């Protein structure tokens, strides 16, 4: 039992005695944790199922036939674990790629070089562009300011990171660099990746999730170096970009499995992660390791017949990569039918790996809870360091819940640099997955999930509208939310 959440010391002795008597049958948290631990270590299936899904389905792009197959796969797997499963469909406008080419050479010459390239999401549906390249360095405001007289009507070439590394400079997201390019009048933008070995990266180039007016593409680190070398020899170098993309209504389905609470069934803990991926590889890391960990947490609860007090919803979100489409659709529905208040906690797993703690995401009142439950997890396995962050951020499926005042958390872990180099890239494949780390995500998160679902009291409550605004301001998120068009105050 958790002393924080089951404290009754101030009550009269008689009442304490009666409460204790009432709890005789309740399983002790540590005993449940030990069972979860053994089940996952002995029979965890996250690694095998992720291997099967990535090799039989491939990528899991929302709105594509692959995406539909992935939804069905998750649905059937959850059903095979004995859970009550349903599809929750939604229809949205979503971007997807068709074709793109990039060639570079001196203006008006036949000496053209074809450069391997991918389109960044929310680029125009059709674009044919020819123009001189202007090197805008790291693509920060100061970089664009330095070339403001040349970049207008031309094609900006920028690094995705800060090169060479400089801790004094704060990097911007690729979408923010694109927004600057648009503001400075560029007709297109070529973003140079920072990972070695010809890795290409995708993701959105739009800060709002709406289509942008100029084509945005990504090239490899090596191609960027070749172009810059060539620019030194030739006075000017021109690029030709031709692309076509789709932006159309798609139908997709979130998958929701429910485990009904034994005592407080109306209150629920929602544990979710995005099942969808980009289409350049199989998204084994982003977000195979998060979503398949959740599927195996669901299996573990099913096999062990765990019956915590609150209802648990295991949710596979689609559409995260194109702009949190699935979680936002679900939240709109929860707000509309006035059941958002029933969500007592949202646990998000997005590329969660090998957790060492749980991020309280700015809810100070939860820090003791995570620390005390964490101590019990650590007692089961000292590999869990119980180091709990307390800082919130944006850009994954917890965002919409946080904006509704729902407390959110996520396991905090880490991925090695070579794995992170494949983020959104054509190398995000199953060979990057570490089975031991994946099982750690499953067992430690299952333990924390149980503790939340079975707690007598959860210290954090849903914030009302003004308190949510104050919370977001205090967390320093107002500016970023305004840029993304998500600030409603
Ligand atoms: Zn992700």
Boltz pocket constraint, residues with backbone or C-beta under 6 A from the ligand:
constraints:
  - pocket:
      binder: B
      contacts: [[A, 274], [A, 286], [A, 287], [A, 320], [A, 350], [A, 351]]
      max_distance: 6.0
